[in-house]
Amino acid sequence: MTAMLLTGHGGPEKLDLRHDVPVPKPAAGEVLVEVSACGMNNTDIKVREGSYGAEDDPNAVSTWRARAGEESTLQFPRIQGADTVGTIVAVGDGVPESRIGERIMVDFCIYNRPEGDDSLRDIDYYGHGRDGGFAEYMTVESGNAIKVESEMDDAELATFSCAYQTGEHMLERAGLAAGETVLVTGAAGGVGSGIIQLARARGAIPYAITSKGKEDVLKDLGAEATIPRQDFQGPNGTDEQAFIDRVEQAMDGREIDVVADLVGGDMFNGLLRLLRPEGRYTTAGTIGGAVVPLDTRTLYLKHLQLHGSSQGRRQDFRRVVRYIEAGKIKSILHKTWKLSELREAQHDFVSKNYVGKMAVVPDSKWEQVGAKHGG
């Protein structure tokens, strides 16, 4: 089969398109998926670059979760790609043959624990600990192949898995309830734009921090108001008081119950100042900087809760699928790329000059799946 292999940490040159990769065989309890589309995520780039850092050296070359002496499950060559959509074409022992032909979304999390154990302490994911969907075929645990019924096409469905499961788990961890407010940073990205829809799906009220030019799209998704970053960022970074004043103006007297932060950087302390007493902060990304300023007095005097969140649980993913099938959330697919163009696709991806997600389609499926969304 054709697959894109990550051969080591580094730049796009570490991505090697191969046409002689063996089609994997499903082991007991697994299924073989013919891939139709696979979404792109920040973690694809960061793992390739080795930019996750270490607890004692933020600039160390390190892959996802390879911290505090943990042994990494990343082995080269690796097929990346977490957000796989496709069709089951074969099954391993113990899986009913009736599953063949099902259209499925892959729950990208490798839980390493039995159903009912919700601990995420040793979680992994397809595209890191095992081969993922930047290929024509992949194998997954049968329980991770979730049947979906939707009028969306496969490229559109490939925008949900990683971003929306991550976003849903962030909101679960923070306990966002109907009627509460949530301030979302990085709101135009895959997770951020997903959180806007997921907040509305549970009856909460999202406010979005984004860049100018993306406001109307985010309002159409459900943002109550948008705050352009350019309104409070100067040549030396964030003007914290201007930031606070601008957000409070947009909130029009409402308190902020939850901050869902995907940026970090020099906005962090201002976000804590904006939270109401006993408010909750949750983060799953640091695209603006991983090392942040913190006045701990803000934290303890306001009785704040801080939640780190990565990926999600089985029930989070299944809830996202139910939202899809009920029409409560929609795909925000900016563009599709051929698998053979993954290097160029990643260059476009990191530009962030768009709202939502991009997906990669095997060249053999391009006319069926990808062409109508291609650029």
C-alpha positions, 0 to 999 in steps of 0.5 A: 500500500501507499503510506507516508512514513515519518522517519525521524525527528526533524523537518518535512524532509523526514516524511517519506512517501512509500508505495511498498508498505505491507497492508497490515493484518488485523490481530484478534479483536482488531479490524482492518480499515480502508482509509478514506480521509484523515484529519491533520493536527498540531500533534503531527507537526510537534511529534515530527519536530520533537518539540514537546520538550522535557520537564527539566528542559522546555527546549529539549527534542522530545516526543509526546509524553516522553517526559519524566523518564517515561519510555516513548512508544514512538518508533521510527518509521511511523505512520502518523495520522489520528483522525481516520475515517473509512470502511471496515474491510476485514476483521480479526478473530473474535470480531463479527464478520457483520462489521465488514462494510461499516463506515466508521470513525476511529477513536484515536486514543489507545487507552491501555486500560479495560472498558470502565477504567477512565484513567488517562495516565498511560494513554497513547494514540494512533499515529504515535504509539501505533500506525495511524491513517496517513496511509491506504489502510490501518488496523485498530481495536474493534472498540475504537472503530465507531460506526457513524451514520451521517450525511457528511462525507468522509473528508468532513467527518475526518475533522472531528476525532482528535480536536472534538474529543479533546475539546469535549474532555476539556469541557467535561474536566472543567464541568461546563454546565448549561447557562455558564460562560466559557472564554476560548483562546485560539478559537479559530483552530480545530479544537477551539472552533470545536469547543464553540460548537460543543459548548453550545451543544451543552447549552453554555455560552462561548466567547472567542479570542481569535485574529481579525478576519475570522470573527464572522465564521466563529459567530456563525458557529455559535460564538456570542462575541469575538475578541480580536487578538490585535486589540490587545497585542503590541510589539512587546506581546500582550498588554495585559490590562488592555486584554482584560478591558477588551474581554470585559467589554465583550462580556458585557457584565457577564462573569467568566465561569470557564477558560478553555485555553489553547494558546498559553504564552503571555495571555495566561495570567490575564486569563486567570485574572478574568476568571470569576472567583471559583472559576475553572481553567482548562488547557490542552495546548500552548501554541503561544508559548509553553512557559507562562507567567503566573501570579500564584496569589491570583490562583489561591485568593480566587480559589481557582481550579486549573485542569490540564487535559489531553485527548479524552475518554471513550464516552467523550468520543461517543458523545461527539459521535452522537452530536454528529448524528443528531446534527448538533455540530457541523464540520469545519473543513477548510481544505483537503490535500492528497496524501502525496502532498502531505509536506505541502499540506503541513506547511499550509496547516501551520500558517493558521490563515484559516478556520477549522481543519484540513484533511488528507486523502489517499491519492487513490481516493481523491476523485471520490472523497477529496476533490470537491474540498481541494484547493 
